[in-house]
Amino acid sequence: MRNDKKIQTAINNVKLHGWQVVDLRNCGLDEIPEELFNHPDIVSIDLGNDNYMEVERRNNIKNVPPEISKISRLSILNLENNQVEHVSEQLAQLKNLKKLNLENNRLKELSEKIANMSGLKELILYDNPFDMLPPEIVARGINSIRNFFKELKEQDFIYEVKLIIVGEGRVGKTCLSKALINDDFKLSDENSTEGINIDNWVIPKNDIQKYNPKIERDLQINVWDFGGQEIYHSTHQFFLTKRSIYLLVTESRKEDSHDDFFYWLNIIKLLGANSPVSMVLNKCDQPTKELPIKEYQSAFGNIIDFNKVSLKPEFKVEFQEFRNSIKKIASNLPHIGAPLPKVWVDIRKEIEALKKAGNNYISRDEYLQICKNYYRKEESALSLSEYFHDLGVIIHFQDDVELRDIVVLNHEWITKGVYKILDDKEVIKKNGRFNKDDIIRIWSNQEHKDKVRELLSLMKNNKFDLCFELDNGEYLVPRLLPVDEVDHNWKPSEHNSRFEFNYNFMPKGILARLIVKLNSDIYNNKYWRYGVILESEGTFAIIREKYFDNKITIELNGPNKREYLFLIRKTINQIHRDFNKLEVREMIPCNCSRCVTSTEPHFYDFNILRRYEANEIDEIRCDLSLKLVSVYKLTSDIGKHVLSQERIIICENKNADLLNKLSLKRVKFFAERDSSSVYMKVTTKPDYYGLRDRDFLLDTEIKRIRAKHENYYILDYYCFENYLYHPKNIEELDLVGFNVKEYTEEIIRQKNEQKFTIVSNYKRARSSYQEFKVEADKFLDKSNEELVIEYLKSDDIEIFFKAYSMKDKFNKSYLEKYALKESDLIQTNWFKTKIESLISLN
């Protein structure tokens, strides 16, 4: 269903008013409007779709035509979530194009000329079925894509497949894996797999060509046998990968519930994407049970077959047929035979040779030397390391200070080390706590004792999130905490804010990872396996994981509920990104008179509310009270403008350059001369957003201005420098010798020396604000103007920072010895979170 009104309005704004930003998201377009090609001054075109919008409202663009090159000043082109199959090479003529977003389309190829456009800074190509570009390279962005094309001049091929065997414990997975690899395997009583066992199954060229004649050499199948015990589930996500084959194994006698199959099939879907799954009923020589295979296949389209097998001699023919079926699947996976740069293949072979020679790891310098032998400089070698890491060839966290110098070749070395902690009886007895003596005892064996620091850092790494350090020097594994909720005095209240994440399927370990990531906020040791109480600046949150309800609940109280909820949501969503298209709904409680006091209020799907907003519907009905409630009031508690489209935010002078270095998703900052210019631009160009310094505006005035202009953001502090030089921001840099208390006291001292000078000038400064010149009757709070003085009288930095400037009032000599640059100060999590929260960015 075309939104002709929006389309025509956008085109008229370009034709008649010279608008340079074109918003045609969710308009039902089948092609790029040809009228746009006649306007070379357009700088931004958004033709994307929001995933929450109805299908009939979505754009369905299949082609980017040559005429796009006529829009010579085009800087941003967004076509995410369309059906694009072809992009004209003429696009490469756009010398000003800085960002091209083609995420989630149907591209099988992309011209190298487009990837190598000199001005292009950002190329987003996730979720496209490319024939040649590996998804691991695509995920790394433009530099990796360019490097791939550059290296591909001389090609080679890797004929290699990963076969992953999963299922509950004691169903015969290990015996099955050994029988696949070895024709002469004799059945015996195998111990349960602890963690992961990895073996190689090499199929000769003449055998594998029966199933795919195009294969030019032996096919190597790397067989990964995963332990089925519960504690291991939360770590499998680091090794279950895309572009693999999965065997989901059960046995005839085992009374598996639907829940077990549902768990494994969903976790494969989330981590393996569309990888094929073969379901295997082992020990079929015994009385067998019936499995509803058609039911599973209707729910999970990647289940390609079902096999009943036994390792008893009398079933050898049937088992051989099963082996052959695996060979056929493996030889016809899409990535088999895809070209790779020859030098990458050669380096890969050297790494594999080192592993086969018994090396569990090598140093970073040794890895760089291998690459240097193939005339690869350090930058190219580290880019290749990222690809090998994502592919699972090595584990190399090159951005982690503690782990950058070790390149792990053998995954089993890591898993055995980690599971020695998780399986240790003393650690389990102490509910997941372990100390330095435990570490020395547990990792005393020859293969781990020399890398204790690295193994511990790996467990704390933000991709594993297995443990964190306590104040007393001990460490804690949240997955081993007691299951029962601890005693606490949390009380439900109508003043509390609530929020939920509801999952169609909830992977295990999300809350445990959240506890690790936010461990510095844990309040008074109030944590258990399925919950935690957090506190930050007087705001409290209780978070519970309700696995059988498939949801995580959050309840907050305190003065900064909105900001703290933003941080918690952001952290949980970071964890979600480790899963492939996790289906999760963010839920907001109703605030009608009945629900606001209820322990079981009605909840709204946040995406539904966003659709209401997109369709300009102001109210929604509560399912319990049947009353109409304001959509705006529902969403404003968590940040109204969690927009999924590219936002152009106009701000003052150099602030734009600084903020663009944050690389915030779907946001670009452009500079204007001053706050007056920002205000005029925003109020005359509805597609733009604005961001201005607070200066001497009052809280009441900001509230009035924002109520009138929701796309106009105002800093909470006087100016940007107040964020950059905030004690908490400096503290995060972990500078040697820096004392946050002394620094804060120095700021307060200087403020108190200068406050009378500031007070004598603030009224004159306020009279120049464009907001008051244009709409003083609506915005100016003349009767409370002296609140600025009250701000400055306070020694609470969160209050006086509203009126005290760290840009031109604060003498920064206290910090001179650290030679701090603004580029250092914007890199902190504190600064980025503050800015994201300020502009309500999800």
C-alpha positions in Angstrom: 0.0 0.0 0.0 1.7 3.1 -1.2 1.8 6.1 1.0 1.3 8.5 -1.8 0.8 11.5 0.4 4.2 11.1 2.1 5.9 10.3 -1.3 4.4 13.4 -3.0 5.2 15.7 0.0 8.8 14.5 0.0 9.2 15.1 -3.7 7.5 18.5 -3.6 9.8 19.5 -0.7 12.8 18.8 -3.0 11.3 20.5 -6.1 9.7 23.6 -4.5 11.7 24.2 -1.3 15.1 22.8 -2.1 15.2 20.2 0.6 18.3 18.0 0.6 17.2 15.3 2.9 14.6 12.8 1.6 12.7 10.5 3.9 10.8 7.8 2.0 10.9 5.0 4.5 8.0 2.6 4.7 6.2 4.1 1.6 5.3 1.0 -0.4 7.7 1.9 -3.3 8.8 -0.6 -5.9 11.5 1.6 -7.4 13.4 4.8 -6.6 11.3 7.7 -7.7 12.8 9.0 -11.0 11.9 12.6 -10.0 14.8 12.5 -7.5 17.4 11.9 -10.3 16.8 15.5 -11.5 18.0 17.1 -8.2 21.8 16.8 -7.9 21.8 18.7 -4.6 20.1 16.0 -2.5 22.5 14.8 0.2 20.5 12.1 1.9 17.9 9.6 0.7 16.3 7.1 3.0 14.4 4.3 1.2 14.7 1.7 4.0 12.1 -0.2 6.0 11.5 -0.7 9.6 11.1 -4.4 10.6 8.1 -3.6 12.8 6.1 -2.0 9.9 3.3 -3.9 8.1 4.5 -5.7 4.9 2.1 -3.7 2.7 3.7 -0.4 3.9 7.2 -1.5 3.1 9.3 -0.5 0.2 10.0 -3.3 -2.3 12.9 -1.9 -4.3 14.8 -4.4 -6.4 17.2 -2.3 -8.5 19.5 0.7 -8.0 19.5 2.1 -11.6 22.4 4.0 -13.4 20.5 7.2 -13.1 21.4 7.3 -9.4 24.7 8.8 -10.5 23.0 12.1 -11.4 22.5 13.0 -7.7 26.1 14.2 -7.6 26.0 15.6 -4.0 24.5 12.4 -2.5 26.2 11.6 0.8 23.9 9.0 2.3 21.9 6.3 0.6 19.9 3.9 2.8 18.1 0.9 1.2 18.0 -1.5 4.2 15.4 -4.2 4.4 14.4 -4.0 0.7 14.6 -6.6 -2.1 17.6 -5.2 -3.9 19.1 -7.7 -6.4 21.2 -5.4 -8.5 23.2 -2.2 -7.9 24.4 -0.3 -11.0 28.1 0.1 -11.2 27.3 3.8 -12.1 26.8 4.3 -8.4 30.6 4.4 -8.1 30.5 7.8 -9.8 29.1 9.5 -6.7 32.3 11.1 -5.4 30.5 12.5 -2.3 28.8 9.2 -1.1 30.0 8.5 2.4 27.5 5.9 3.6 25.7 3.1 1.7 23.4 0.8 3.6 22.2 -2.3 1.7 21.6 -4.5 4.8 19.1 -7.4 4.4 18.6 -7.4 0.7 19.0 -10.1 -2.0 22.4 -9.2 -3.4 24.5 -12.0 -4.8 27.3 -9.8 -6.0 28.6 -6.2 -5.6 30.9 -4.4 -7.9 34.4 -4.0 -6.6 34.3 -0.4 -7.9 31.5 0.4 -5.5 33.4 -1.1 -2.5 36.5 0.9 -3.5 34.8 4.3 -3.8 37.3 6.8 -2.5 34.9 8.8 -0.4 32.9 5.9 1.0 33.4 5.5 4.7 30.6 3.1 5.7 29.3 0.1 3.6 26.7 -2.0 5.3 26.0 -5.3 3.6 24.8 -7.7 6.3 22.2 -10.4 5.5 22.7 -10.7 1.7 23.2 -14.1 0.0 26.5 -13.2 -1.7 28.1 -15.9 -3.8 31.6 -14.8 -3.2 31.8 -12.4 -0.2 32.1 -14.4 3.0 29.6 -13.2 5.7 32.5 -12.9 8.2 34.1 -10.4 5.9 30.9 -8.5 5.3 30.3 -8.3 9.1 33.7 -6.6 9.5 32.8 -3.7 7.3 34.2 -1.7 4.5 38.0 -2.1 5.1 37.7 -5.9 5.3 35.6 -6.0 2.1 38.1 -3.9 0.3 41.0 -6.0 1.5 39.2 -9.2 0.4 38.7 -7.9 -3.1 42.4 -6.8 -3.2 43.7 -10.1 -2.0 41.4 -12.1 -4.3 43.5 -11.5 -7.5 45.1 -14.9 -6.9 42.5 -17.5 -5.8 42.4 -20.8 -4.0 39.7 -22.9 -2.4 39.2 -24.5 1.0 37.1 -27.7 1.0 36.3 -27.9 4.6 33.0 -28.3 6.6 32.2 -28.1 10.3 29.9 -31.0 11.6 28.5 -30.2 15.0 26.9 -32.9 17.1 24.5 -31.8 19.9 21.9 -33.2 22.2 21.3 -34.1 25.8 23.9 -36.0 27.8 24.4 -39.9 27.6 22.7 -40.4 24.2 25.8 -41.7 22.4 27.0 -38.6 20.6 30.7 -39.4 21.2 30.4 -43.0 19.9 28.5 -41.7 17.0 31.2 -39.2 16.1 33.9 -41.8 16.3 32.0 -44.2 14.2 31.5 -41.6 11.5 35.2 -40.9 11.4 36.5 -44.5 11.7 35.0 -47.4 9.7 36.5 -49.9 12.1 35.1 -48.3 15.3 34.1 -50.8 17.9 31.4 -49.9 20.3 32.5 -49.4 23.9 31.3 -47.5 27.0 32.5 -43.9 26.5 32.8 -41.3 29.2 30.5 -38.3 28.8 32.0 -35.4 26.9 33.1 -32.6 29.1 32.9 -29.5 27.0 33.9 -30.2 23.4 35.8 -32.9 21.5 37.1 -32.1 18.1 38.3 -34.6 15.5 38.9 -34.6 11.7 37.1 -36.8 9.2 38.9 -36.6 5.8 37.0 -37.9 2.8 39.1 -38.7 -0.2 38.6 -36.8 -3.4 37.4 -39.8 -5.4 34.8 -40.6 -2.8 33.4 -37.1 -2.3 33.2 -36.5 -6.1 30.3 -39.0 -6.2 28.2 -36.4 -4.4 29.8 -33.2 -6.0 32.0 -33.7 -9.1 33.2 -30.1 -8.8 35.2 -30.7 -5.7 38.9 -30.8 -6.6 40.6 -32.3 -3.6 39.9 -34.2 -0.3 37.1 -32.8 1.8 37.9 -32.3 5.5 34.9 -32.5 7.9 35.8 -31.1 11.4 33.6 -33.0 13.8 32.7 -31.1 17.0 31.2 -33.3 19.7 29.5 -31.1 22.3 28.8 -32.1 25.9 25.1 -32.1 26.8 25.2 -31.2 30.5 23.2 -28.2 31.6 26.2 -26.0 32.7 27.8 -26.3 29.3 24.7 -24.9 27.5 25.6 -21.3 28.3 29.0 -21.6 26.7 28.1 -23.5 23.5 27.1 -20.2 21.9 30.7 -19.3 21.4 31.4 -22.4 19.2 28.0 -23.1 17.5 28.5 -21.4 14.1 26.8 -20.7 10.8 27.7 -22.5 7.6 27.9 -25.9 9.4 26.0 -29.2 9.5 24.2 -30.1 12.8 23.4 -33.6 14.0 20.7 -33.4 16.8 21.0 -36.8 18.6 18.6 -38.6 20.9 18.3 -42.3 21.7 15.5 -44.7 21.5 15.1 -45.3 25.3 15.5 -41.7 26.4 12.3 -39.9 27.3 13.2 -36.6 25.7 10.5 -34.0 26.1 9.5 -31.6 23.4 11.2 -29.0 25.5 14.6 -30.6 24.9 14.2 -30.7 21.1 12.7 -27.2 21.1 15.7 -25.9 23.0 18.3 -27.5 20.6 16.4 -26.7 17.4 16.0 -23.1 18.5 19.6 -22.7 19.6 20.8 -24.0 16.3 18.5 -21.6 14.5 19.8 -18.7 16.5 23.5 -19.6 16.2 23.7 -21.6 13.1 21.3 -19.5 11.0 20.1 -21.7 8.1 22.6 -24.5 8.6 21.1 -27.9 7.8 20.0 -30.2 10.6 19.8 -34.0 10.6 17.9 -35.5 13.5 19.3 -38.8 14.6 17.6 -41.5 16.7 20.5 -43.5 18.1 20.4 -47.1 19.4 17.5 -48.1 17.2 18.3 -51.8 17.9 16.4 -51.3 21.1 12.6 -50.6 21.3 12.2 -47.2 19.7 9.9 -44.3 20.3 8.1 -42.3 17.6 9.1 -38.7 17.0 6.8 -36.1 15.4 9.3 -35.3 12.7 6.8 -33.6 10.4 5.8 -31.3 13.3 9.4 -30.4 13.9 10.0 -29.8 10.1 7.0 -27.5 9.8 8.4 -25.4 12.6 12.1 -25.6 11.6 12.6 -25.6 7.8 16.3 -26.4 8.1 15.6 -30.0 9.3 16.5 -31.9 6.1 16.2 -35.5 7.2 15.7 -38.0 10.0 17.8 -41.1 10.6 17.5 -44.2 12.9 20.9 -45.6 13.5 22.7 -48.2 15.6 26.3 -49.0 16.0 25.7 -52.7 16.5 27.4 -54.8 13.7 24.1 -56.1 12.3 23.1 -52.4 11.5 26.3 -51.6 9.6 24.7 -51.3 6.2 22.1 -48.8 7.5 24.9 -46.8 9.3 26.9 -46.6 6.1 23.9 -45.1 4.4 23.7 -42.6 7.1 27.5 -41.8 6.7 26.9 -41.3 3.0 24.0 -38.9 3.6 26.3 -36.8 5.7 28.9 -36.8 2.9 26.3 -35.7 0.4 25.1 -32.8 2.6 28.6 -31.7 3.4 29.8 -31.7 -0.2 26.9 -29.5 -1.4 27.0 -26.7 1.2 26.9 -23.3 -0.5 30.3 -22.2 0.7 32.1 -25.4 -0.7 34.3 -24.3 -3.6 33.8 -20.6 -3.0 37.1 -18.7 -3.9 39.3 -17.2 -1.3 42.6 -15.3 -1.6 45.3 -17.9 -2.1 47.6 -16.3 0.4 44.8 -16.7 3.1 44.6 -20.4 2.3 48.4 -20.7 2.5 48.5 -19.0 5.9 45.6 -21.0 7.1 47.4 -24.2 6.2 50.5 -23.1 8.2 48.3 -22.5 11.2 46.6 -25.9 10.9 50.1 -27.5 10.7 51.1 -25.8 13.9 48.0 -27.1 15.6 48.5 -30.6 14.4 52.1 -30.4 15.7 50.6 -30.0 19.2 50.7 -26.2 19.6 47.6 -25.1 21.6 48.5 -21.4 21.0 51.2 -19.1 19.5 52.1 -15.6 20.3 50.9 -12.6 18.4 54.5 -12.0 17.1 54.7 -15.6 15.8 51.4 -15.1 14.0 52.6 -11.9 12.4 55.8 -13.5 11.4 53.9 -16.2 9.5 52.0 -13.5 7.7 55.2 -11.6 7.0 56.6 -14.7 5.3 53.8 -14.2 2.8 54.7 -10.5 2.4 51.7 -9.4 4.5 52.1 -6.2 6.6 50.8 -6.0 10.2 47.6 -4.2 9.3 46.7 -6.9 6.7 47.7 -9.7 9.0 45.5 -8.4 11.8 42.6 -8.0 9.4 43.0 -11.6 8.4 43.2 -12.6 12.1 39.7 -11.0 12.5 38.4 -13.2 9.7 40.0 -16.4 11.1 38.6 -15.5 14.5 35.1 -15.1 13.2 35.4 -18.3 11.1 36.5 -20.3 14.2 40.0 -21.1 12.8 41.7 -19.3 15.8 40.6 -17.4 18.8 42.3 -14.0 18.9 40.8 -11.1 20.9 43.2 -8.5 19.5 41.4 -5.6 21.0 41.6 -7.0 24.6 44.8 -5.8 26.3 45.0 -9.0 28.4 44.5 -11.3 25.4 45.9 -9.5 22.3 49.3 -11.3 22.6 47.9 -14.9 22.5 46.5 -16.5 19.4 44.7 -19.7 20.4 44.9 -22.5 17.8 43.2 -25.3 19.7 39.6 -24.7 20.9 39.7 -27.8 23.1 42.6 -26.2 25.1 40.3 -23.3 26.0 37.2 -25.4 26.8 39.1 -27.9 28.9 40.6 -25.0 30.9 37.2 -23.3 31.4 35.4 -26.5 32.3 38.0 -27.3 34.9 36.6 -24.3 36.8 32.9 -25.0 36.0 33.2 -28.7 36.9 35.4 -28.2 40.0 33.6 -29.7 43.1 35.0 -27.0 45.4 33.9 -24.2 43.2 30.4 -25.7 42.8 30.3 -26.2 46.6 31.1 -22.5 47.1 28.2 -21.5 44.7 30.6 -20.4 41.9 33.2 -18.6 44.0 36.9 -19.3 43.5 40.1 -17.6 44.6 43.7 -17.5 43.6 44.5 -20.7 45.5 41.7 -22.5 43.6 43.1 -21.2 40.4 46.6 -22.5 41.1 45.1 -25.9 42.1 42.7 -26.2 39.2 45.1 -25.1 36.5 48.2 -26.8 37.8 48.4 -29.2 34.8 51.2 -28.8 32.3 49.1 -27.4 29.4 47.4 -24.7 31.4 49.6 -23.5 34.2 51.7 -21.1 32.1 48.6 -19.3 30.8 46.6 -18.7 33.9 46.3 -15.0 33.4 45.1 -15.4 29.8 42.5 -18.1 30.7 41.1 -15.9 33.5 40.9 -12.9 31.2 39.1 -15.1 28.6 36.5 -16.0 31.2 36.0 -12.3 32.0 36.0 -11.2 28.3 32.9 -9.4 27.2 32.1 -12.2 24.6 32.3 -15.0 27.2 31.1 -13.1 30.3 31.6 -16.3 32.5 32.8 -14.6 35.7 33.8 -11.4 37.3 36.1 -10.3 40.2 34.6 -9.5 43.6 35.9 -6.7 45.9 37.8 -9.3 48.0 39.8 -10.6 45.1 37.7 -13.7 44.6 35.9 -14.5 41.4 32.3 -15.5 40.8 30.6 -17.6 38.1 26.9 -16.4 38.1 25.8 -19.7 36.4 26.7 -21.5 39.6 24.9 -19.3 42.0 22.1 -20.7 44.2 18.8 -20.9 42.3 16.6 -19.5 45.1 15.9 -15.8 45.3 17.9 -14.1 48.1 16.2 -12.1 50.8 15.7 -8.5 50.0 13.3 -5.7 50.9 12.2 -4.7 47.4 8.6 -3.6 47.4 6.4 -3.2 44.3 5.0 0.4 44.0 2.9 2.3 41.5 5.9 4.7 41.3 8.2 2.0 40.0 8.9 1.7 36.3 8.5 -1.8 34.7 9.8 -3.3 31.5 10.0 -6.8 30.0 11.8 -8.7 27.3 9.5 -11.5 26.0 11.1 -14.2 23.9 9.6 -16.8 21.6 12.6 -18.8 22.7 15.0 -17.5 25.4 18.6 -18.7 25.1 20.2 -19.8 28.4 22.7 -17.5 30.2 21.4 -14.0 29.2 21.0 -12.9 32.8 24.2 -14.5 33.9 26.1 -12.5 31.2 24.2 -9.3 32.3 25.3 -9.8 35.9 28.9 -10.0 34.7 28.6 -7.0 32.4 27.0 -4.8 35.1 28.8 -6.3 38.1 30.0 -2.9 39.4 26.4 -1.9 39.9 25.4 -5.0 42.0 23.7 -3.8 45.2 24.9 -5.3 48.5 25.6 -8.8 47.0 22.0 -9.2 46.1 22.2 -11.8 43.3 21.1 -15.4 42.6 21.1 -17.6 39.5 18.0 -16.1 38.1 18.0 -12.5 39.4 20.0 -9.5 40.6 19.4 -6.1 42.3 21.4 -3.2 40.8 22.0 0.3 42.0 23.4 3.4 40.3 23.3 7.0 41.6 20.4 6.2 43.9 18.3 4.4 41.3 17.6 0.7 41.9 16.6 -2.1 39.5 15.6 -5.7 40.2 16.0 -7.9 37.2 14.7 -11.5 37.0 15.0 -14.2 34.4 11.9 -16.3 34.2 13.0 -19.1 31.9 9.8 -21.1 31.8 7.9 -17.9 31.0 10.5 -17.0 28.3 11.0 -13.5 29.7 13.3 -11.1 31.6 11.5 -8.6 33.9 12.9 -5.3 35.0 11.5 -3.1 37.7 13.1 0.2 38.7 12.7 2.9 41.4 14.6 6.1 42.1 15.3 9.5 40.5 16.9 8.3 37.2 14.7 5.4 36.2 14.5 6.3 32.5 18.3 6.7 32.1 19.1 3.5 34.1 16.5 1.5 32.1 18.2 2.8 28.9 21.5 1.4 30.1 20.1 -2.0 31.1 18.2 -2.3 27.8 21.2 -1.4 25.9 23.4 -4.0 27.7 20.8 -6.7 27.2 20.4 -5.8 23.5 24.2 -6.1 23.2 23.9 -9.7 24.4 21.1 -10.3 22.0 23.3 -9.3 19.1 25.3 -12.5 19.6 22.3 -14.5 18.3 21.0 -14.6 14.8 17.7 -12.8 14.5 16.6 -13.5 18.1 12.8 -13.0 18.2 12.3 -10.8 21.3 9.6 -8.2 22.1 10.2 -5.3 24.4 7.1 -4.8 26.5 5.8 -1.7 28.3 3.2 -1.8 31.0 -0.1 0.1 30.7 -0.4 3.3 32.8 -4.2 3.5 32.9 -5.7 4.0 36.4 -6.3 0.3 36.8 -3.0 -1.0 35.6 -0.8 1.5 37.3 -1.7 0.0 40.7 -1.9 -3.6 39.6 0.7 -6.3 40.1 -0.3 -7.8 36.7 -0.9 -4.8 34.4 -1.5 -5.2 30.7 1.7 -4.9 28.6 2.1 -3.4 25.1 4.6 -4.6 22.5 6.9 -1.6 22.0 7.0 -2.2 18.2 3.2 -2.0 18.1 3.4 1.4 19.8 6.0 2.5 17.3 3.6 1.5 14.5 0.9 3.6 16.2 3.3 6.5 16.2 4.3 6.0 12.6 0.6 6.0 11.6 -0.1 9.1 13.8 -2.5 7.2 16.0 -2.4 8.9 19.4 -4.2 6.5 21.7 -4.3 2.7 22.3 -6.9 0.7 24.3 -6.0 -1.2 27.4 -7.1 -4.9 27.2 -8.0 -4.9 30.9 -9.7 -1.6 31.7 -10.7 -1.0 28.0 -9.7 2.6 28.5 -7.8 4.6 25.9 -4.3 5.6 26.9 -1.8 8.0 25.4 0.8 6.3 23.2 3.2 9.2 23.8 3.0 8.8 27.6 3.7 5.1 27.3 6.8 5.5 25.2 8.2 8.6 26.8 9.1 6.7 30.0 11.7 4.7 28.0 12.7 7.3 25.4 10.1 8.2 22.8 12.3 8.5 19.7 13.9 5.1 19.5 13.9 5.6 15.8 15.1 3.0 13.3 15.8 5.5 10.5 18.9 7.6 9.7 18.7 10.8 11.7 20.4 14.0 10.6 21.1 15.9 13.8 22.2 19.6 13.5 24.4 20.8 16.3 26.8 23.6 17.1 30.2 24.0 15.4 32.9 21.4 16.3 30.4 19.3 18.3 29.4 17.6 15.1 32.9 16.4 14.3 33.3 15.0 17.9 29.9 13.3 17.9 30.4 11.7 14.4 33.5 9.9 15.8 31.1 7.9 18.1 29.8 6.2 15.0 26.3 6.0 16.4 24.1 3.7 14.4 21.7 5.5 11.9 22.8 9.0 13.2 24.8 11.7 11.4 25.7 15.1 13.0 26.0 18.2 10.9 27.5 21.5 12.1 25.7 24.9 12.2 27.2 28.2 13.4 25.5 28.5 16.8 22.4 27.5 18.8 20.3 30.1 17.0 21.1 28.6 13.6 20.3 25.1 15.0 16.9 26.2 16.3 15.9 27.9 13.1 17.0 24.9 11.0 15.0 22.5 13.1 11.9 24.5 13.2 11.8 25.1 9.5 13.0 21.6 8.3 10.8 18.9 9.9 13.2 16.1 8.7 16.0 17.5 10.8 16.8 17.0 14.4 18.7 19.5 16.5 21.1 19.4 19.5 22.1 22.5 21.3 24.1 23.3 24.5 22.0 23.9 27.5 23.6 27.3 28.3 21.5 29.1 31.0 18.2 27.4 30.1 16.0 26.3 33.1 14.6 22.8 33.5 11.1 24.2 33.1 12.0 26.0 29.9 13.6 22.9 28.4 10.5 20.9 29.2 8.3 23.5 27.3 10.6 23.7 24.3 10.8 19.9 24.0 7.1 19.6 24.3 6.7 21.8 21.3 9.7 20.5 19.3 10.3 16.8 20.1 13.1 16.6 17.5 15.0 19.3 19.3 17.4 17.9 21.9 19.1 20.0 24.7 22.1 19.0 26.7 21.5 18.2 30.4 24.7 20.1 31.2 25.8 23.6 30.2 27.9 22.5 27.3 29.6 19.5 25.7 32.8 20.1 27.6 30.9 19.3 30.8 30.5 15.8 29.6 34.0 15.5 28.3 35.6 16.7 31.5 33.0 15.2 33.9 34.8 13.3 36.8 33.1 10.1 35.9 34.3 10.4 32.3 37.9 11.1 33.3 37.8 8.3 35.9 36.9 5.7 33.2 40.2 6.4 31.4 41.9 4.8 34.4 44.8 7.4 34.4 47.8 6.6 36.6 47.7 8.9 39.7 44.3 10.4 38.9 42.3 11.1 42.0 38.6 11.6 41.2 37.8 13.1 44.6 40.6 15.7 44.3 39.5 16.5 40.8 35.9 17.0 41.8 37.0 19.3 44.6 39.1 21.3 42.2 36.0 21.8 39.9 33.9 22.9 42.9 36.6 25.3 44.1 36.9 27.0 40.7 33.1 27.2 40.4 32.8 28.9 43.7 35.5 31.4 42.8 33.7 32.3 39.6 30.0 32.0 40.4 29.5 35.7 41.1 31.0 36.7 37.8 28.7 34.1 36.1 25.6 35.4 37.9 26.3 39.0 36.7 26.2 37.9 33.1 23.6 35.2 32.8 20.5 37.4 32.2 22.2 39.2 29.3 23.2 35.8 27.8 19.6 34.5 28.1 18.2 37.4 26.2 20.1 36.4 23.1 18.5 32.9 22.9 16.6 32.4 19.6 13.9 30.4 21.4 13.0 33.4 23.5 13.1 35.8 20.6 10.7 33.8 18.6 8.3 32.3 21.2 9.1 34.0 24.6 5.5 33.8 25.7 5.6 30.0 25.4 9.0 29.2 26.6 10.5 31.9 28.9 10.1 31.3 32.6 10.8 34.8 33.7 9.4 34.4 37.3 12.0 31.6 38.0 15.0 33.1 36.2 17.0 33.3 39.4 17.1 29.4 39.6 20.3 29.8 37.7 21.8 31.2 40.9 20.5 28.3 42.9 22.2 25.9 40.4 25.5 27.6 40.9 25.2 27.7 44.7 25.0 23.9 44.9 28.1 21.9 45.3 26.4 18.9 43.7 28.1 18.5 40.3 24.9 17.2 38.7 23.2 20.5 39.7 25.8 23.2 39.1 26.9 21.6 35.8 23.6 23.0 34.5 25.0 26.5 34.7 28.8 26.2 34.9 30.9 25.9 31.8 33.8 23.6 31.6 34.6 25.0 28.2 35.7 28.6 29.0 35.4 28.8 32.8 37.4 25.9 34.1 41.2 26.1 34.2 42.3 22.6 33.1 45.9 22.9 34.4 45.0 20.1 36.9 44.8 17.7 33.9 47.7 19.0 31.8 50.1 16.3 32.9 47.9 13.7 31.3 47.9 15.4 27.8 44.3 14.5 27.3 42.8 15.0 23.8 39.1 15.3 23.1 39.4 12.2 20.9 40.4 10.3 24.1 37.5 11.7 26.1 34.8 10.7 23.7 35.8 7.0 23.6 34.5 6.1 27.1 31.3 4.1 27.6 30.1 6.8 30.1 30.2 9.5 27.4 28.7 7.4 24.7 25.9 6.2 27.0 25.1 9.7 28.0 24.8 10.9 24.4 22.8 7.9 23.3 20.4 8.4 26.2 20.2 12.1 25.5 19.0 11.6 21.9 16.9 8.5 22.9 18.9 6.2 20.7 18.1 2.4 21.0 
